[in-house]
Structures are given as structure tokens and as C-alpha cells.
Amino acid sequence: MIRMDETWKRLEQIRIKKPLVLNITNVVVTNITANVLLALGASPAMSVSEDEIEELVSLAGALVLNLGTPSRSQVRTMDLAGKKARELGVPVVLDPVGAGASKTRTETPLEFLEKGFVDVLRGNASEIMALAGSTEKPRGVDSLHKSDQAVEAAFGLSQKYGCVVCVSGEKDVVVSGQNICRVLNGQALMTLITGMGCSSTCLVAAFAAVEKDLLKATAMGMAVMGLCGELAAKEAQGPGTLETIFLDKLYSLEEKVLQGIRVE
């Protein structure tokens, strides 16, 4: 589905062009997601201001909408940003954190999907299933399901809203229309660090800024995320050191290392 050489070419483009990835995100993950984008080679920007958001979207290569700590003002800002991004052709990646856990976290991403400005939807299995209509309550923002359990839900959402859907988990499932691929890279220790899932959303956005095929861009972002997690885990003593080493692995990623990407 994706080749090592084309993933490397897109990574080189990110490092050369340093696309601005604009984030309207949650207060928990602002620091780690900005650092992950910097380590990759992209340029992060964070804002929750309605007053400036349309101007910033006009400068962006991609837009991330993350509903981890939603407020009314933030949702209004996201709505403005999403509409402007659609007008300008800026790819929008939506992270529906905790969908199913509350009315706001479920209805808001569905409203954005209905408005047609979401290009990529990335969430864990429980979040994707909740958006597809499951009534089973998740455990906060953690998933109760494996990614393969959400394949049918992902296909349904992709076909209904015309977007790429990524279900993250032990293996990541990426669907677009009738197409599907699985990213097999990853490491369980990554789940013990707050913001790693949100960081993968940012990597997808960075690749979407340089790769027009959004199924490929999503798979590339998830594969690079998982591969660097695997490499970091070999040297880490726990989640604390994993986070630091992960950033180093992402920053120093070389073409030959990408041979470790496993996508089927």
C-alpha cells in the first residue's frame, strides 16, 4: 500500500518545506504534539482564538482539530477553521477524543463530519464505533475495543462522509471508500504516555500537507509513529524515557530505517 521510498520522499519534503500544521487541540497534549511536529520537521502552531484562526488557516499546510478538552468557544473556533480550510483546500484531520463518553464529544465531531470539512478522521476503536452509532460507553478516552472490531464502523463512516478513517490500536486500520490497509508498527508502552495518540494525528496531518493521497498520507503518518515507538522501546526503561527517546528517533529518522515499516 505504501512503499518505503515514497514515505522517505514525503518525509524529506516535510523537512525541506516545513509545512505549518495548525492545531486547535486540548490543553493536555499541546507540548508533546508541538514537539513531535518539530522533531518530524514540520512547523507547529497552536491557537484557540476565533479572532485569528482564519488568518492562520490561510498559512497552514494542514489543520488538526482535537476534541480532548472541548469548550463552546473552542468548538466555535474549530468550526470557523474547518470552513476556511475547506474553502482553501487545506486538509483537515479530526481527532474525536472521548467520542461516546459525553453528548458534546459525540455530537460535535458528527456535526463537523456532516459539514463536510473533515478529510481524515483518526480515533481509537471505541471512538470510531461511537460515531458510527454504538451505544456502548467507553472508559473515558481509553478504548474498550481492538481496531479490527471497528472496521465495519470505519467503512460506514468513510463512505457516508467521504473521508479517510483511521482506527488506531495494536495495529492501525486505515480505510477510504472500499480500500483498506493495516499498519502493523507500534509498541504497547506508547499507550502509557499521554498524548501519543494525539501525536499520531499530528503526524498524519504533516504527511497530508505534502501527500495528496490521504489514504497514503494517513498510513505514512501512522507507520512512522509506530516505527519510532518500536525503536524507542528498545532503549527505554519506561514511559518517561520512551517519550524522550521517541522524539530523538523521530528527529534522526533515516531512509534505511524506514525499511522497518510494516503495512499490508
Rosetta silent file (secondary structure, phi, psi, omega in degrees, C-alpha in Angstrom):
SEQUENCE: MIRMDETWKRLEQIRIKKPLVLNITNVVVTNITANVLLALGASPAMSVSEDEIEELVSLAGALVLNLGTPSRSQVRTMDLAGKKARELGVPVVLDPVGAGASKTRTETPLEFLEKGFVDVLRGNASEIMALAGSTEKPRGVDSLHKSDQAVEAAFGLSQKYGCVVCVSGEKDVVVSGQNICRVLNGQALMTLITGMGCSSTCLVAAFAAVEKDLLKATAMGMAVMGLCGELAAKEAQGPGTLETIFLDKLYSLEEKVLQGIRVE
SCORE:     score description
SCORE:     0.000 S_00000001
   1 L     0.000  -48.360  172.711    0.000    0.000    0.000 S_00000001
   2 L  -126.748  144.551 -179.099    2.821    2.427    0.820 S_00000001
   3 L  -103.302  153.335  178.649    6.457    1.980   -0.096 S_00000001
   4 H   -59.320  -42.451 -175.024    9.488    2.833    1.971 S_00000001
   5 H   -67.526  -37.707  179.807   10.939    5.028   -0.788 S_00000001
   6 H   -76.093  -29.830  173.778    7.835    7.175   -1.231 S_00000001
   7 H   -64.385  -41.566  178.251    7.461    7.558    2.529 S_00000001
   8 H   -62.943  -41.135  179.155   11.066    8.768    2.627 S_00000001
   9 H   -61.630  -41.786  179.099   10.373   11.260   -0.187 S_00000001
  10 H   -69.211  -36.690  176.679    7.438   12.708    1.707 S_00000001
  11 H   -64.076  -41.246  176.691    9.481   12.894    4.900 S_00000001
  12 H   -61.463  -40.299  178.509   12.195   14.771    3.015 S_00000001
  13 H   -62.464  -41.024  177.746    9.557   17.172    1.693 S_00000001
  14 H   -60.732  -44.653 -177.816    8.324   17.817    5.224 S_00000001
  15 H   -67.533  -32.021 -179.736   11.863   18.544    6.394 S_00000001
  16 H   -81.416  -48.763 -174.891   12.552   20.870    3.473 S_00000001
  17 H   -80.733  -25.671 -177.047    9.205   22.685    3.232 S_00000001
  18 L    46.725   60.605 -177.976    8.444   22.670    6.980 S_00000001
  19 L   -61.150  141.703  176.750    4.676   22.927    6.414 S_00000001
  20 E   -75.999  121.262  174.910    2.719   24.757    9.078 S_00000001
  21 E  -107.074  109.058 -176.920    0.431   22.339   10.898 S_00000001
  22 E   -86.831  127.798 -176.703   -2.190   24.365   12.714 S_00000001
  23 E  -117.583  124.885  163.435   -3.605   22.752   15.851 S_00000001
  24 E  -108.601   99.353 -164.669   -6.767   23.564   17.735 S_00000001
  25 L  -132.141 -175.046 -175.036   -6.100   20.997   20.383 S_00000001
  26 L   -93.516  156.688 -171.322   -6.512   20.066   24.004 S_00000001
  27 L   -68.470  -19.480 -177.299   -4.603   21.542   26.912 S_00000001
  28 L   -72.911  -35.284 -166.724   -3.159   18.185   27.974 S_00000001
  29 L  -112.206    5.324 -174.651   -1.168   17.487   24.810 S_00000001
  30 H   -54.175  -45.689 -175.616   -0.105   20.877   23.452 S_00000001
  31 H   -67.451  -49.812 -176.240    3.550   20.460   24.423 S_00000001
  32 H   -67.676  -38.609 -179.007    4.123   16.903   23.238 S_00000001
  33 H   -68.423  -36.925  175.781    2.279   17.361   19.941 S_00000001
  34 H   -64.245  -42.075 -179.986    4.234   20.520   19.150 S_00000001
  35 H   -66.890  -37.184  177.831    7.494   18.735   19.945 S_00000001
  36 H   -63.944  -43.109  178.192    6.544   15.740   17.800 S_00000001
  37 H   -64.397  -41.057  177.626    5.843   18.001   14.830 S_00000001
  38 H   -63.680  -42.802 -179.491    9.137   19.821   15.332 S_00000001
  39 H   -63.586  -35.934  178.375   11.054   16.539   15.587 S_00000001
  40 H   -67.600  -35.074 -177.553    9.481   15.349   12.335 S_00000001
  41 L   123.421   -3.437  179.046   10.478   18.570   10.589 S_00000001
  42 L   -85.195  175.236  179.674    7.130   20.350   10.374 S_00000001
  43 E  -115.672  112.778 -178.403    6.223   23.699   11.913 S_00000001
  44 E   -85.653  147.534  169.719    3.544   23.580   14.635 S_00000001
  45 E  -138.665  138.293 -179.925    1.139   26.374   15.505 S_00000001
  46 E  -121.793  136.734  177.384   -1.431   26.296   18.284 S_00000001
  47 L  -157.417  148.771  171.364   -4.435   28.582   18.633 S_00000001
  48 L  -129.600   14.395 -173.820   -7.911   28.666   20.165 S_00000001
  49 L   -92.514  122.564  174.810   -8.694   32.249   19.174 S_00000001
  50 L   -62.208  -30.539 -173.451  -11.648   32.981   16.907 S_00000001
  51 L   -67.112  -30.055 -175.119  -10.083   36.359   16.129 S_00000001
  52 L  -114.945   -7.078 -165.031   -7.026   34.973   14.343 S_00000001
  53 H   -65.414  -37.327 -179.802   -7.927   31.459   13.282 S_00000001
  54 H   -67.033  -36.522  175.834   -8.971   32.167    9.692 S_00000001
  55 H   -63.416  -41.923 -179.532   -5.747   34.074    9.072 S_00000001
  56 H   -68.162  -38.289  178.020   -3.717   31.180   10.444 S_00000001
  57 H   -59.560  -36.550 -178.969   -5.603   28.618    8.358 S_00000001
  58 L   -66.343  -16.119  178.322   -4.637   30.599    5.249 S_00000001
  59 L   -98.996   -9.823 -168.072   -0.968   29.978    6.138 S_00000001
  60 L   -87.252  150.228  171.357   -1.359   26.305    7.033 S_00000001
  61 L   -90.698  -21.415  177.878   -0.458   23.159    5.148 S_00000001
  62 E  -161.471  157.394 -178.286   -2.842   21.135    7.307 S_00000001
  63 E  -125.999  130.544  175.653   -5.296   21.648   10.174 S_00000001
  64 E  -108.917  128.054  173.531   -5.751   19.433   13.252 S_00000001
  65 E  -114.007  116.213 -174.566   -8.986   19.564   15.244 S_00000001
  66 E  -123.072  120.596 -172.536   -8.627   17.748   18.575 S_00000001
  67 L   -98.371   32.283 -177.202  -11.617   17.456   20.919 S_00000001
  68 L   -65.973  -35.122  177.606   -9.732   16.320   24.014 S_00000001
  69 L  -135.479   70.788 -171.263  -10.858   19.217   26.222 S_00000001
  70 L   -72.237  141.261  171.315  -13.803   20.749   24.355 S_00000001
  71 L  -134.178  164.045 -178.063  -15.355   24.082   25.275 S_00000001
  72 H   -60.854  -43.210 -178.547  -18.010   26.110   23.488 S_00000001
  73 H   -66.644  -38.204  179.377  -15.535   28.748   22.380 S_00000001
  74 H   -66.607  -40.148  178.612  -13.075   26.142   21.140 S_00000001
  75 H   -63.588  -39.608  176.692  -15.782   24.364   19.157 S_00000001
  76 H   -62.366  -40.899  178.702  -16.764   27.682   17.535 S_00000001
  77 H   -64.561  -42.275  177.667  -13.126   28.273   16.618 S_00000001
  78 H   -60.364  -41.686 -179.557  -12.866   24.779   15.143 S_00000001
  79 H   -62.757  -45.510  176.655  -15.984   25.381   13.084 S_00000001
  80 H   -60.043  -45.875 -178.212  -14.594   28.622   11.663 S_00000001
  81 H   -64.219  -43.839 -179.071  -11.252   26.974   10.945 S_00000001
  82 H   -62.325  -42.531  179.126  -12.812   23.934    9.285 S_00000001
  83 H   -64.843  -41.189  179.182  -14.958   26.046    6.970 S_00000001
  84 H   -67.070  -39.660  179.215  -11.977   28.207    5.997 S_00000001
  85 H   -63.049  -42.170  178.016   -9.830   25.126    5.407 S_00000001
  86 H   -61.936  -41.353  179.180  -12.473   23.635    3.105 S_00000001
  87 H   -61.318  -37.455 -175.507  -12.623   26.921    1.192 S_00000001
  88 H   -95.010   -6.889 -177.607   -8.831   26.946    0.733 S_00000001
  89 L    77.480   25.330  177.313   -8.317   23.216    0.174 S_00000001
  90 L   -85.900  124.297 -179.041   -6.317   22.743    3.390 S_00000001
  91 L   -63.844  138.474 -177.989   -6.591   19.119    4.621 S_00000001
  92 E  -115.816  126.508  177.757   -8.370   18.735    7.963 S_00000001
  93 E  -113.718  121.566 -176.795   -7.605   15.891   10.386 S_00000001
  94 E  -105.697  130.132  176.182  -10.139   15.369   13.177 S_00000001
  95 E  -114.232  102.519 -174.188   -9.345   13.581   16.443 S_00000001
  96 L   -85.814   63.910 -172.860  -12.658   12.840   18.242 S_00000001
  97 L   -56.712  124.744  175.999  -11.138   12.244   21.679 S_00000001
  98 L    75.384   15.750  177.586  -13.579   10.503   24.007 S_00000001
  99 E   -54.726  132.367 -177.019  -16.391   10.211   21.455 S_00000001
 100 L   100.299  -21.483 -177.755  -19.188    8.273   23.103 S_00000001
 101 L   -80.160  -27.664  179.174  -18.255    9.383   26.610 S_00000001
 102 E  -148.627  164.093  179.616  -20.420   12.513   26.535 S_00000001
 103 H   -61.781  -44.899 -179.265  -23.001   14.209   24.318 S_00000001
 104 H   -61.553  -45.031 -176.692  -20.599   17.005   23.393 S_00000001
 105 H   -70.873  -17.998  178.482  -17.770   14.639   22.480 S_00000001
 106 H   -95.485  -46.800 -174.960  -20.100   12.600   20.272 S_00000001
 107 H   -73.205  -34.460 -176.966  -22.271   15.232   18.609 S_00000001
 108 H   -63.265  -52.002  177.844  -19.522   17.753   17.855 S_00000001
 109 H   -61.701  -33.705  177.312  -17.371   15.520   15.609 S_00000001
 110 H   -65.472  -37.253  176.308  -20.533   14.279   13.880 S_00000001
 111 H   -63.302  -42.166  178.976  -21.516   17.896   13.166 S_00000001
 112 H   -64.499  -40.189  177.672  -18.078   18.541   11.670 S_00000001
 113 H   -63.768  -42.159  179.283  -18.384   15.415    9.528 S_00000001
 114 H   -62.931  -33.341 -178.716  -21.841   16.477    8.353 S_00000001
 115 H   -76.404  -11.328  170.243  -20.486   19.881    7.345 S_00000001
 116 L    81.693   17.466  179.373  -18.032   18.158    5.026 S_00000001
 117 L  -106.198    8.893  177.149  -14.743   19.730    6.051 S_00000001
 118 L   -94.360  121.984  178.619  -13.153   16.635    7.629 S_00000001
 119 L   -95.276  -35.773  178.634  -10.674   14.889    5.313 S_00000001
 120 E  -134.782  130.269  174.843   -9.235   12.385    7.801 S_00000001
 121 E  -111.467  120.087 -179.672  -10.880   11.041   10.952 S_00000001
 122 E  -125.383  120.407  178.781   -8.452    9.367   13.373 S_00000001
 123 E  -154.327  173.727  175.752   -9.559    7.784   16.605 S_00000001
 124 E   -79.375  174.634 -172.897   -9.386    4.624   18.659 S_00000001
 125 H   -59.734  -44.109 -178.083  -11.821    1.774   18.066 S_00000001
 126 H   -65.097  -37.589  178.667  -14.342    2.819   20.712 S_00000001
 127 H   -65.508  -45.644 -179.622  -14.413    6.408   19.417 S_00000001
 128 H   -64.934  -40.449  179.295  -14.957    5.336   15.817 S_00000001
 129 H   -66.828  -36.524  178.059  -17.669    2.868   16.833 S_00000001
 130 H   -63.699  -42.145  179.712  -19.414    5.540   18.903 S_00000001
 131 H   -68.274  -24.261  178.203  -19.519    7.902   15.928 S_00000001
 132 L   -86.315   -1.926  174.163  -20.952    5.080   13.829 S_00000001
 133 L   117.795   -0.440  178.745  -23.814    4.651   16.305 S_00000001
 134 L   -64.663  138.665 -179.627  -22.603    2.286   19.037 S_00000001
 135 L   -99.811    1.715  179.851  -24.288    2.994   22.370 S_00000001
 136 L   -74.197  125.974 -176.953  -21.646    1.254   24.473 S_00000001
 137 L   -75.926  129.080  175.187  -19.962    3.800   26.751 S_00000001
 138 L   -75.423  169.338  177.139  -16.135    3.929   26.519 S_00000001
 139 E   -90.443   83.631 -177.215  -13.914    4.193   29.585 S_00000001
 140 L    64.265 -123.506 -179.464  -13.236    7.937   29.357 S_00000001
 141 L  -100.306    2.585  179.971  -10.818    8.496   26.480 S_00000001
 142 E   -89.335  150.307 -179.236   -9.459    4.934   26.508 S_00000001
 143 L   -85.781  140.966  174.078  -10.631    2.309   24.026 S_00000001
 144 L   -98.550   -2.126 -172.957  -12.540   -0.779   25.127 S_00000001
 145 L  -127.523  160.762  173.267  -12.166   -2.402   21.720 S_00000001
 146 L   -88.986  156.878 -173.816   -9.497   -3.597   19.317 S_00000001
 147 H   -59.513  -38.052 -178.812   -9.082   -1.853   15.974 S_00000001
 148 H   -64.421  -22.626  177.717  -10.363   -4.806   13.933 S_00000001
 149 H   -71.348  -16.604 -175.946  -13.662   -4.616   15.824 S_00000001
 150 H  -105.814   10.641 -176.945  -14.226   -1.156   14.331 S_00000001
 151 H   -62.300  -46.735 -179.585  -13.570   -1.983   10.667 S_00000001
 152 H   -61.178  -42.276  178.130  -17.238   -2.068    9.708 S_00000001
 153 H   -62.760  -41.062 -179.758  -17.834    1.225   11.536 S_00000001
 154 H   -63.352  -44.866  177.856  -14.836    2.795    9.803 S_00000001
 155 H   -60.636  -42.758 -179.131  -16.061    1.746    6.355 S_00000001
 156 H   -61.635  -45.403  179.897  -19.512    3.114    7.130 S_00000001
 157 H   -66.926  -40.982 -179.412  -18.193    6.497    8.244 S_00000001
 158 H   -62.479  -43.800 -177.937  -15.766    6.741    5.326 S_00000001
 159 H   -72.994  -34.875 -178.916  -18.459    6.020    2.763 S_00000001
 160 H   -71.566  -40.673 -172.982  -21.055    8.257    4.403 S_00000001
 161 H  -108.424   -0.839  175.642  -18.820   11.296    4.852 S_00000001
 162 L    66.683   35.044 -178.710  -16.289   10.825    2.059 S_00000001
 163 L  -126.735  163.674  170.728  -13.256   10.895    4.332 S_00000001
 164 E   -76.993  139.089  176.444  -10.360    8.640    5.268 S_00000001
 165 E  -122.270  127.423  178.098  -10.941    6.893    8.602 S_00000001
 166 E  -115.552  124.402  175.514   -8.068    5.632   10.727 S_00000001
 167 E  -105.289  112.901 -177.914   -8.682    3.313   13.669 S_00000001
 168 E   -90.454  151.181 -179.265   -5.619    3.258   15.902 S_00000001
 169 L   175.623 -155.861  177.853   -4.732    0.368   18.145 S_00000001
 170 L   -55.172  -40.317  164.707   -2.335   -2.541   18.454 S_00000001
 171 L  -128.267  141.626 -176.115   -2.459   -2.442   14.669 S_00000001
 172 E   -91.503  136.811  177.576   -3.871    0.581   12.899 S_00000001
 173 E  -110.888  128.092  179.602   -6.608    0.190   10.307 S_00000001
 174 E  -122.016  124.936 -179.890   -6.947    2.834    7.591 S_00000001
 175 E  -127.181  150.830  175.593   -9.922    2.855    5.238 S_00000001
 176 E  -151.428  111.760 -176.145  -11.045    5.074    2.385 S_00000001
 177 L    62.930 -115.406  178.414  -14.160    4.171    0.408 S_00000001
 178 L   -99.318   -1.017 -174.505  -13.676    0.483   -0.410 S_00000001
 179 E   -93.516  146.542  179.823   -9.922    0.487    0.261 S_00000001
 180 E  -145.027  143.317  169.063   -8.238   -0.734    3.445 S_00000001
 181 E  -142.510  158.954 -179.686   -4.724   -1.115    4.769 S_00000001
 182 E  -123.818  132.489  176.578   -3.272   -2.111    8.118 S_00000001
 183 E  -100.643  120.095 -172.860   -0.223   -0.597    9.794 S_00000001
 184 L   -96.895   -4.915  178.641    1.474   -3.215   11.954 S_00000001
 185 L   -74.962  149.987  176.666    4.090   -0.982   13.595 S_00000001
 186 L   151.691  169.838 -177.305    3.654    0.071   17.215 S_00000001
 187 L  -150.315  131.694 -173.650    4.578   -0.650   20.813 S_00000001
 188 H   -60.239  -30.025 -178.537    2.327   -1.189   23.838 S_00000001
 189 H   -62.281  -23.289  179.904    4.456    1.070   26.052 S_00000001
 190 H   -63.267  -26.562 -178.015    3.321    4.031   23.957 S_00000001
 191 H   -71.127  -11.302 -179.269   -0.159    3.755   25.496 S_00000001
 192 H   -93.085    7.122  178.882    1.290    4.794   28.869 S_00000001
 193 L  -116.439  120.536  178.582    2.241    8.266   27.626 S_00000001
 194 L   -62.209  129.554  174.322   -0.446   10.944   27.479 S_00000001
 195 L    98.217   -0.944 -179.728   -0.726   12.465   24.035 S_00000001
 196 H   -69.900  -39.004  175.456    0.804    9.750   21.894 S_00000001
 197 H   -63.256  -43.827  177.502   -2.477    9.121   20.102 S_00000001
 198 H   -63.341  -33.929  177.724   -2.927   12.848   19.581 S_00000001
 199 H   -65.618  -37.645  178.242    0.655   12.996   18.315 S_00000001
 200 H   -64.774  -34.722  174.828   -0.117   10.397   15.665 S_00000001
 201 H   -59.803  -40.931  179.718   -2.964   12.636   14.478 S_00000001
 202 H   -67.218  -38.480  177.927   -0.420   15.431   14.053 S_00000001
 203 H   -65.922  -39.198  175.410    1.956   13.206   12.080 S_00000001
 204 H   -59.340  -43.520  179.680   -0.912   12.249    9.779 S_00000001
 205 H   -63.054  -41.142  179.769   -1.616   15.957    9.264 S_00000001
 206 H   -62.399  -42.743  177.886    2.034   16.686    8.480 S_00000001
 207 H   -69.712  -33.126  177.650    2.122   13.975    5.813 S_00000001
 208 H   -65.926  -23.380  178.208   -1.245   15.188    4.475 S_00000001
 209 L   -70.957  -18.958 -177.400    0.384   18.574    3.913 S_00000001
 210 L  -123.672   -6.911 -178.255    2.747   17.010    1.325 S_00000001
 211 L  -125.926  114.832 -175.605    0.855   13.914    0.077 S_00000001
 212 L   -71.361  -29.891  176.993   -2.429   14.428   -1.795 S_00000001
 213 L   -76.851  101.856 -170.653   -3.474   10.777   -1.500 S_00000001
 214 H   -73.284  -21.856  171.120   -4.840   10.978    2.029 S_00000001
 215 H   -64.475  -45.910  177.461   -5.054    7.210    2.488 S_00000001
 216 H   -64.558  -44.821 -179.050   -1.310    7.070    1.846 S_00000001
 217 H   -58.822  -41.115 -179.861   -0.628   10.147    3.985 S_00000001
 218 H   -66.591  -45.816  178.891   -2.524    8.583    6.900 S_00000001
 219 H   -62.893  -39.401  178.502   -0.737    5.258    6.586 S_00000001
 220 H   -62.472  -47.819 -179.760    2.623    7.030    6.357 S_00000001
 221 H   -61.161  -43.519 -179.352    1.997    9.068    9.488 S_00000001
 222 H   -69.140  -37.421 -179.474    0.819    6.072   11.495 S_00000001
 223 H   -67.642  -43.093  178.175    3.682    3.868   10.264 S_00000001
 224 H   -63.403  -40.850  177.785    6.346    6.441   11.150 S_00000001
 225 H   -60.214  -50.420 -178.084    4.723    6.896   14.561 S_00000001
 226 H   -66.023  -40.464 -179.796    4.652    3.171   15.262 S_00000001
 227 H   -63.393  -45.156  179.945    8.146    2.522   13.936 S_00000001
 228 H   -66.445  -31.734  174.436    9.717    5.236   16.084 S_00000001
 229 H   -65.029  -40.465  177.492    7.825    3.857   19.087 S_00000001
 230 H   -63.566  -45.567 -178.660    9.299    0.415   18.434 S_00000001
 231 H   -64.520  -41.049 -179.600   12.813    1.803   18.102 S_00000001
 232 H   -66.542  -37.872 -177.316   12.473    3.897   21.253 S_00000001
 233 H   -63.560  -26.388  179.756   11.127    0.979   23.290 S_00000001
 234 L   -67.039  -23.464 -177.245   14.327   -0.982   22.636 S_00000001
 235 L  -111.855  -15.384 -173.545   16.292    1.604   24.635 S_00000001
 236 L   -77.481  150.835  175.351   13.690    2.942   27.083 S_00000001
 237 L   -97.874  -11.031 -178.915   13.477    1.969   30.754 S_00000001
 238 L   175.032 -173.292 -176.633    9.828    3.018   30.997 S_00000001
 239 H   -63.039  -31.903 -179.780    7.305    5.528   29.639 S_00000001
 240 H   -63.883  -49.661  178.917    9.306    8.534   30.836 S_00000001
 241 H   -73.273  -28.264  178.258   12.433    7.669   28.915 S_00000001
 242 H   -59.597  -43.530 -178.363   10.367    6.352   25.994 S_00000001
 243 H   -59.076  -46.297 -179.405    8.918    9.804   25.348 S_00000001
 244 H   -65.275  -46.748 -178.072   12.351   11.411   25.166 S_00000001
 245 H   -67.231  -34.976  177.702   13.893    8.661   23.048 S_00000001
 246 H   -57.843  -46.647  179.009   10.843    8.649   20.753 S_00000001
 247 H   -61.192  -39.610  178.373   11.420   12.310   19.892 S_00000001
 248 H   -65.083  -42.286  179.913   15.087   11.577   19.198 S_00000001
 249 H   -64.722  -39.230  178.799   14.221    8.636   16.929 S_00000001
 250 H   -65.860  -42.859 -179.014   11.732   10.761   15.018 S_00000001
 251 H   -65.169  -37.799 -173.506   14.244   13.589   14.634 S_00000001
 252 L   -98.431   10.958 -175.133   17.055   11.319   13.428 S_00000001
 253 L   -57.396  129.169 -179.953   14.984    9.061   11.174 S_00000001
 254 L  -116.756  163.645 -175.624   16.952    7.953    8.097 S_00000001
 255 H   -57.784  -44.185 -176.569   15.888    6.310    4.851 S_00000001
 256 H   -64.429  -29.588 -179.343   17.334    2.892    5.696 S_00000001
 257 H   -67.863  -29.449 -178.881   15.443    2.819    8.997 S_00000001
 258 H   -67.203   -8.190  173.766   12.144    3.122    7.118 S_00000001
 259 H   -62.847  -16.765  179.262   12.696   -0.422    5.878 S_00000001
 260 H   -80.742   -3.441  177.387   11.121   -1.350    9.220 S_00000001
 261 L   -66.000  133.313  179.813    7.719   -0.022    8.102 S_00000001
 262 L  -126.875  104.025  179.938    5.129   -2.809    8.005 S_00000001
 263 E  -130.049  133.128  179.221    1.933   -2.008    6.095 S_00000001
 264 L  -130.395    0.000    0.000   -0.354   -4.534    4.471 S_00000001
